[in-house]
Amino acid sequence: MSVPSSVSAVSPVSAVSTSSPASAAAPLPAPATPSPSAAPAPPTQADLLDFVRRSAADPELIASLPLDPEDRTWVRLEGPGGSEAWLIGWPPGTGTGWHDHAESVGAFLTASGELKEHSLAARLPADGWKTLELDGDVDRERRLPAGQGRAFGRHHVHEVLNESTDRHAISVHAYYPPLPRIRRYSRTGPVLRLEHVERPQDWQ
């Protein structure tokens, strides 16, 4: 990143009335202090969605992911602006279970196959609870065939599934800031229960 140069303009010398010619000289200006470079803006949800869209359109990248017939597979990618990014393979019938990404915003997009997302149109308390009864009409569902994705904000609670019986799905995901934790939930009807919290060492 280039650091912008700092240009210091020299102020004109003011006239000074004095009997000594030597004292008429103005003092030299202080050396210019370079202005610190501005920190780059963190990636937005739109930036993350653009990244996953471009990555999912790279056939060589998608083909590089090893697939397993039973378990999800993943490869870490270099996300934009210090974000955390992953290429993930989904065997038929696999899913994440209910979870959120704590304080991180994110985006994901299906590169091949089709995924389904169930999500909650509700913001959960950040901490301090184990069981929560959800209000009515908070459930949302969307199908994400190849080329379709979405961005989401902090504390977004969802589960992602590959409901195909015979075809893998592949997707690209990005989060900023890099995931500090993932909270995992179980659900029975309107009751959501916090089961456990994963830290980065659990998936890296």
C-alpha positions as CSV (number, residue, x, y, z in Angstrom):
1,M,0.0,0.0,0.0
2,S,1.4,3.4,-1.0
3,V,1.7,6.0,1.8
4,P,0.4,9.4,0.5
5,S,3.2,12.0,0.5
6,S,2.8,14.9,2.8
7,V,3.3,18.3,1.3
8,S,4.0,21.3,3.7
9,A,3.2,24.7,2.4
10,V,5.6,27.5,3.7
11,S,3.7,30.4,5.1
12,P,4.7,33.8,3.7
13,V,7.1,35.8,5.8
14,S,5.4,38.6,7.7
15,A,7.1,42.0,7.7
16,V,8.8,42.8,11.0
17,S,9.7,46.4,12.0
18,T,13.2,46.3,13.7
19,S,16.4,48.2,13.8
20,S,18.5,45.1,13.1
21,P,18.5,43.6,9.6
22,A,19.5,40.2,10.9
23,S,16.3,40.0,13.0
24,A,14.1,40.6,10.0
25,A,14.7,37.0,8.8
26,A,11.7,34.7,9.5
27,P,12.4,31.5,11.4
28,L,12.7,28.4,9.3
29,P,9.5,26.3,9.2
30,A,9.5,23.1,11.3
31,P,10.1,19.9,9.3
32,A,6.9,18.5,7.9
33,T,5.6,15.5,9.9
34,P,4.4,12.7,7.6
35,S,0.7,12.0,8.1
36,P,0.0,8.4,9.1
37,S,-1.6,6.3,6.4
38,A,-5.2,5.6,7.1
39,A,-6.1,2.0,8.0
40,P,-7.9,0.2,5.2
41,A,-11.7,-0.1,5.8
42,P,-12.8,-3.6,6.9
43,P,-14.6,-5.6,4.3
44,T,-18.4,-5.1,4.2
45,Q,-21.0,-7.8,3.7
46,A,-21.1,-6.7,0.0
47,D,-17.3,-7.2,-0.3
48,L,-17.6,-10.6,1.2
49,L,-20.5,-11.6,-1.1
50,D,-18.5,-10.3,-4.1
51,F,-15.5,-12.4,-3.0
52,V,-17.5,-15.6,-2.6
53,R,-19.2,-15.0,-6.0
54,R,-15.9,-14.6,-7.8
55,S,-14.3,-17.6,-6.0
56,A,-17.3,-19.8,-6.8
57,A,-16.9,-18.9,-10.5
58,D,-13.3,-20.2,-10.6
59,P,-13.6,-23.8,-12.0
60,E,-10.0,-24.7,-11.1
61,L,-10.5,-23.7,-7.4
62,I,-13.8,-25.6,-7.2
63,A,-12.2,-28.7,-8.8
64,S,-9.3,-28.5,-6.3
65,L,-11.5,-29.4,-3.3
66,P,-11.2,-33.1,-2.3
67,L,-14.7,-34.6,-1.7
68,D,-15.6,-37.3,0.8
69,P,-18.6,-39.6,0.3
70,E,-19.7,-39.2,4.0
71,D,-18.1,-36.2,5.7
72,R,-17.9,-32.5,4.8
73,T,-14.5,-31.4,3.6
74,W,-13.0,-27.9,3.6
75,V,-10.0,-25.9,2.4
76,R,-9.1,-22.5,3.9
77,L,-8.9,-19.6,1.4
78,E,-7.3,-16.1,1.5
79,G,-10.3,-13.8,2.1
80,P,-10.3,-10.1,1.4
81,G,-9.1,-7.6,3.9
82,G,-8.1,-10.1,6.5
83,S,-11.4,-12.0,6.5
84,E,-11.6,-15.8,7.1
85,A,-12.7,-17.8,4.0
86,W,-13.4,-21.4,3.3
87,L,-14.3,-23.7,0.4
88,I,-16.6,-26.4,1.7
89,G,-17.8,-29.7,0.2
90,W,-21.2,-31.2,1.3
91,P,-21.9,-34.9,0.7
92,P,-25.6,-35.8,0.1
93,G,-27.7,-35.5,3.2
94,T,-25.2,-33.5,5.3
95,G,-25.8,-30.2,7.2
96,T,-24.4,-27.9,9.9
97,G,-27.1,-27.9,12.5
98,W,-28.3,-24.6,14.0
99,H,-25.4,-22.2,14.8
100,D,-24.3,-18.6,14.6
101,H,-21.0,-16.8,14.0
102,A,-21.1,-14.5,17.0
103,E,-19.8,-11.0,16.2
104,S,-18.8,-11.7,12.6
105,V,-20.6,-10.7,9.5
106,G,-20.4,-13.1,6.5
107,A,-21.5,-14.4,3.1
108,F,-21.7,-17.7,1.4
109,L,-22.6,-18.9,-2.1
110,T,-23.2,-22.3,-3.7
111,A,-20.7,-23.1,-6.4
112,S,-22.2,-26.5,-7.4
113,G,-25.2,-28.5,-6.4
114,E,-27.8,-26.9,-4.2
115,L,-28.0,-25.9,-0.6
116,K,-30.9,-25.0,1.6
117,E,-30.7,-22.5,4.5
118,H,-33.1,-22.3,7.4
119,S,-32.6,-19.1,9.4
120,L,-34.2,-17.1,12.2
121,A,-35.4,-13.5,11.6
122,A,-34.6,-12.6,15.2
123,R,-31.6,-11.2,17.0
124,L,-30.7,-13.4,20.0
125,P,-29.2,-12.1,23.2
126,A,-25.4,-12.2,22.8
127,D,-24.7,-14.1,26.1
128,G,-26.1,-15.1,29.4
129,W,-28.8,-17.7,28.3
130,K,-29.1,-21.4,27.8
131,T,-32.7,-21.8,26.6
132,L,-34.8,-19.4,24.6
133,E,-38.4,-19.6,23.5
134,L,-38.7,-18.0,20.0
135,D,-41.6,-15.8,19.0
136,G,-43.9,-17.0,16.2
137,D,-43.1,-16.3,12.6
138,V,-39.3,-16.1,12.9
139,D,-38.5,-19.0,10.6
140,R,-37.1,-18.3,7.1
141,E,-36.1,-20.7,4.4
142,R,-34.3,-20.3,1.1
143,R,-32.9,-22.5,-1.6
144,L,-29.6,-21.7,-3.0
145,P,-28.8,-23.5,-6.3
146,A,-25.4,-23.0,-8.0
147,G,-24.6,-19.3,-8.4
148,Q,-26.9,-18.2,-5.6
149,G,-25.8,-16.9,-2.2
150,R,-26.4,-14.4,0.6
151,A,-24.8,-12.1,3.0
152,F,-25.7,-11.8,6.7
153,G,-25.0,-9.7,9.8
154,R,-23.8,-10.4,13.3
155,H,-25.5,-13.1,15.4
156,H,-27.2,-14.6,12.3
157,V,-28.6,-18.0,13.4
158,H,-29.1,-20.6,10.7
159,E,-28.5,-24.1,9.5
160,V,-27.3,-25.1,6.0
161,L,-28.2,-28.4,4.4
162,N,-27.5,-30.4,1.3
163,E,-30.8,-32.3,0.9
164,S,-29.8,-34.1,-2.3
165,T,-29.8,-37.9,-2.0
166,D,-27.1,-38.4,-4.7
167,R,-25.1,-35.2,-5.4
168,H,-22.4,-33.2,-3.6
169,A,-22.7,-29.5,-3.1
170,I,-19.8,-27.1,-2.9
171,S,-19.9,-23.6,-1.5
172,V,-17.6,-20.7,-0.6
173,H,-17.9,-18.8,2.7
174,A,-16.2,-15.7,4.1
175,Y,-16.4,-14.0,7.5
176,Y,-15.1,-10.8,9.1
177,P,-13.7,-10.4,11.6
178,P,-12.2,-13.9,11.5
179,L,-14.5,-16.1,13.5
180,P,-14.0,-15.7,17.3
181,R,-16.4,-18.5,18.1
182,I,-19.3,-20.5,16.7
183,R,-22.3,-21.1,19.0
184,R,-24.2,-24.3,18.3
185,Y,-27.8,-24.9,19.2
186,S,-30.4,-27.6,19.3
187,R,-34.1,-26.8,18.6
188,T,-37.3,-28.4,19.6
189,G,-40.3,-26.5,18.2
190,P,-40.0,-22.9,19.3
191,V,-37.3,-23.7,22.0
192,L,-33.7,-23.0,21.1
193,R,-31.1,-24.4,23.4
194,L,-27.4,-23.4,23.5
195,E,-25.4,-26.7,23.4
196,H,-21.8,-25.7,23.2
197,V,-19.4,-23.0,21.9
198,E,-16.5,-23.8,19.5
199,R,-13.3,-21.8,19.3
200,P,-11.0,-21.3,16.3
201,Q,-8.7,-24.2,17.5
202,D,-11.6,-26.5,17.1
203,W,-11.8,-26.1,13.3
204,Q,-8.4,-24.9,12.2
